[in-house]
Amino acid sequence: MPPRRGRPKHALLPRDKGKRGEPCLPQVGQLYLVETTTYVLGTDPAADRPAVVITVPPGPGSKSPIQVVTRTSKNVPGVAHPADLSIGCDRNGVFSDLVSVEQQLWRPGNVLLLGVLPEPYLSRVLERFW
């Protein structure tokens, strides 16, 4: 079957994020590879996507979600960010969508720490979305 034209190419299956573990709390500014099925009310066509943490619940067991801003390589409104192989971003991109992840889904196997989003990009994301 020939490839479909005009449709984005996305992975059908998420990348391996290690052995499934217990839920944990991230830190603001950390960049993760996040399975898109963990988003609350998410409709992301990708299997997983880099996302920077911008809000963390006050403690384990809190009903507050973890809020992240996802990164895409499409030309969309948001905070531009150049390719940075040190944090797993091999293409220029944009932090563009604010989404929430329930605390119990933030666990190894669903998320993989890539590093910390450097300045000035973290401040720009926080200014725009927080």
Sequence and secondary structure as in RCSB ss.txt:
>XXXX:A:sequence
MPPRRGRPKHALLPRDKGKRGEPCLPQVGQLYLVETTTYVLGTDPAADRPAVVITVPPGPGSKSPIQVVTRTSKN
VPGVAHPADLSIGCDRNGVFSDLVSVEQQLWRPGNVLLLGVLPEPYLSRVLERFW
>XXXX:A:secstr
    SSS    SS     S        TTEEEEEEGGGBTT   SSSEEEEEEEE  SSTT S  EEEEEEESS 
 SSEEE  BGGGTB S EEEEEEEEE GGG SBTTEEEEEE  TTHHHHHHHHH 
